[in-house]
């Protein structure tokens, strides 16, 4: 049976921090910081038991911070170019090093990360880390680069906007504006001459709404003329390939690649096969938000998986919040039906608002129907964000982030639900509320079904929405149903996005029986509801309705044995 990929995303900075009295905008001394060593064998066991197969350690690479590590030979970053006290994990300061914040012994930080990789593998989990290809920190300087490699910009011609061998884009006489000091912490303004283009394709003086802490890398595109020059191979390509191979050699099992649409697909088509020549099982996941280029990044760029954000995530959020009909789920899935196995689904990550936040659903239980859909529509990967399994609200005022319904990536902070789950390293449920325990149990049961049920790990999908709009007791605006299965077993999955329980009558058409090459049964058959373990007796013949009570904002998964 094939292994479904279930990814658990965490920021180690937050995951292991036990300080229950953090202050907004606090320093590392005031608020503390989780460490590699805090991700213990017990912690990993709890993640494995949840149903995860991979852990995405977010914020591993050394990035800008206002914490000084000068005594360890790491140059300080000008504070005006750092977002928050801890800094953005996506303003990379050294691609060949790990974040010193995460080490108990800074001088042994790489050894501590290596031990974490080994610990993760020993727990039966695989390691995913970020690869940020589009931009680096304004103050990029590698202290750990291998012999024979050079920092970005070392040999750049700074007198021209674009040159094929340049790593950066230079903007002539423009200078960095001192208005970027968003938190007024710098004693002196930051200066940069000549000014370089900013990571979000800002080719002028960045504002505080730009990615002002980053500098865009040159992959062979002249943004003044639109020309794309990939021969000879751009120097940035060569540097990035070395970085990918470096981390693959450290035992990493995959890369979550940041904002891949901002880099040319030709680079990925060149680099990914070269990495996979030496590491054939390594996976590449692309963060992408332009559906019209999905197929190019899969077939030409050789990505294994892409974010299904603009399609399924946005649709499910709209259905949950009552802004659109459950019928739109069908349309969303149809738009990617030919590449469905390549689309990574999720309901939370560090960029999105927490489900339980006041900005989203205000109650984590309202997402259970969407969770079923996200995890069971196909055999694609699913990603869970640390704290989601407990209904973390994300409503803290952490500092740079403010109260925005997200868990900060810029501040030193402690996440309430994760801290109580940790319980001093016990990883029990003693400090969780009854509701949090129920959510954890629900996620654990559902995520483990993804790999214990053959119909979910390998079975074919059949949408039942078209067959049921005229059935009695089927509200297609709030109900979404479908099949997953093989010719040995069939799962009928019915979800209810309404706020009240629904007595649904669901019809399985004759075409569905033919699709799975199964034969209808005579009389009633026994079906097991996989989320509760209860059994029901029901007809199992074409065009005969199956009556099911579906709880509010939830769903049922009925298993029929067909042989």
Secondary structure, DSSP 4 states (H G I P E B T S, - for coil): -PPPPEEEEEEHHHHT---S---TT--HHHH----GGGS-HHHHHHHHHHT-SEEEEET-EEE--SS--GGGTPPPPPGGGSSTTT--TTSEEEEEEE-GGG-SSGGGHHHHHHHHHHHHHHTT-EEEEEE--SEEESS---SSPPTT---TTTT--TTSS--TT-SB-B-TT----GGG-TT---SS----SS-B-BTTTB-S---TTS-TTEEEB-SSB-TTT--B--SSPPHHHHHHHHHHHHHHHTT--EEEETTGGGS-HHHHHHHHHHHHHH-TT-EEEE----GGGHHIIIIIS--SEEE-IIIIIHHHHHHHTTSS-THHHHHHHHHTGGGGGGEEEES--TTSPPTTSTTTTSSGGGGHHHHHHHHHSSSS-EEEETTGGGT-------SSS-SSSS--SSS----HHHHHHHGGGT--STTS-HHHHHHHHHHHHHHHHHHH-HHHHTPEEEE-HHHHTTSTT--TTTEEEEEEE-SSEEEEEEEE-SSS-EEEEEE--HHHHHHHT--PPSSEEEEEETTT--EEEEE-STT-EEEEEE-TTEEEEEEEE--
